[in-house]
Amino acid sequence: MYHNQKHLPGFLIKGILILSALFLLSNCQKDDSVSADSSLYSSEDAAEAIASGISTESSGVTDQMSDLSDLASQNGIQNLGGGYAGYSFAKGSGEGSAYETEKINSVDSSYNESTGTWTITISFERINPARSFTGSFYRVYTVQYSKNGVFQKYYKTAEISADKIEFDIIEGSGTIQSLRLDHSLKSLAGSWEANIGENSMTVAGYYNRAAADTFKTRNAVRTLDYTLSLEFAGMVIPTGQGDDLPDYLAGAAMSGNISADLTITKGEQTEEKSIDKNFTVAFLAKIFKVTVDGDQYSADTESGELSE
């Protein structure tokens, strides 16, 4: 009996030390660590990359829709001849524009008489010093106009306006540097059918892009190496209004999937995780709502920046 009483305090001390160590370890893991917090960021990280793939500034899907809108006009193709870019792709450089400079480096267009198809290759830059934004982009499109199923060379030929445009994105690349985003586009593809009405067209098709985006916010650096796919039908966009496209997208919707490898670096800690999420996009005038994992985020259609 005396022997057990003599050693009991030792066991109590060991137990207290073990419990104290576990308590301290738990608190250390909760103290500003990426591992503890990273799950809070996943849906927003996905929304950031989705918004980058949609916005016009980053030459996302709405930028290509802006090009399609401009192609549905009297001068949509003609102004591309002879190395002159014209207004169709020289968007954003006028008064009130978001960009102080948009420079068309080159435009090349050729027409295949047997298939009724234009091939358009364009490279251009965007600069906004106020936001420390610079971007360099390259795109290859094919465009086919038709009326009642018969090819025609231009949107309007002999006063006959096309009632359909087949618009395919063959390839693309590009880079962006800004205070918020470093972006490198790896691949781009899409195929759209636009049925043209009086002043608008109804567009259906798919859009795929692969990119690496690094976002520098929330006192952390988050990099997503991802593929983004979009599908849509019944999207109504105006004809000949590429510059003002975000004003006309209210009521349009898309759905898609993002698959990404995410790396979060905060201080000396790094967390890696995989993302594979479905999402929906609903457009309002000049903004769109991204819903992913049940969470909804608002983004500016032009810049792609999420609202606070």
HELIX and SHEET records of a PDB file:
HELIX    1   1 TYR A    2  LYS A   30  1                                  29    
HELIX    2   2 VAL A   34  ASP A   37  1                                   4    
HELIX    3   3 SER A   38  LEU A   40  5                                   3    
HELIX    4   4 SER A   42  ILE A   54  1                                  13    
HELIX    5   5 VAL A   61  LEU A   71  1                                  11    
HELIX    6   6 GLN A   78  GLY A   83  5                                   6    
HELIX    7   7 PRO A  129  ARG A  131  5                                   3    
HELIX    8   8 GLY A  242  TYR A  248  5                                   7    
SHEET    1   A 4 THR A 101  ASN A 112  0                                        
SHEET    2   A 4 THR A 117  ASN A 128 -1                                        
SHEET    3   A 4 PHE A 133  LYS A 147 -1                                        
SHEET    4   A 4 VAL A 150  GLN A 152 -1                                        
SHEET    1   B11 THR A 101  ASN A 112  0                                        
SHEET    2   B11 THR A 117  ASN A 128 -1                                        
SHEET    3   B11 PHE A 133  LYS A 147 -1                                        
SHEET    4   B11 LYS A 164  GLN A 177 -1                                        
SHEET    5   B11 LEU A 181  ILE A 196 -1                                        
SHEET    6   B11 SER A 200  THR A 217 -1                                        
SHEET    7   B11 ALA A 220  PRO A 238 -1                                        
SHEET    8   B11 ALA A 253  LYS A 266 -1                                        
SHEET    9   B11 GLN A 269  LEU A 284 -1                                        
SHEET   10   B11 ILE A 287  VAL A 292 -1                                        
SHEET   11   B11 ASP A 295  ASP A 300 -1                                        
SHEET    1   C 2 LYS A 156  THR A 157  0                                        
SHEET    2   C 2 ILE A 160  SER A 161 -1                                        
END                                                                             
